[in-house]
Amino acid sequence: MLGYSVFVYLAIELLSINKYDWMLQPGDSICSIPHQSIGNRILQAGIAAFFLITPLLIALIRNFYIGNRYKTRYYFAGVIGVAAYGGWMFFGRFLVC
């Protein structure tokens, strides 16, 4: 799970890049650049969620069916963590602007 967490972190960082991130100067914040449309951000977030959460959901359902409570909680926490971090990177950090 640790290796998958590192992979998810890097993938979300890559997939959540704003097309105007190249305009950031040292000392600037995310609010100082133009924003992409919300439709574009939703599309990016949906694609990222599909590819990053699906393996965790499959493992979660499998372990729930088997009855392994420890791994079920473990994968459920992973799904919640990926969804929360992805939500922040795709939408949350733009709410303060």
Secondary structure, 3 states (H helix, E strand, C coil): CHHHHHHHHHHHHHHCCCCCHHHCCCCCCHHHCCCCCHHHHHHHHHHHHHHHHHHHHHHHHHHHHHCCHHHHHHHHHHHHHHHHHHHHHHCHHHCCC
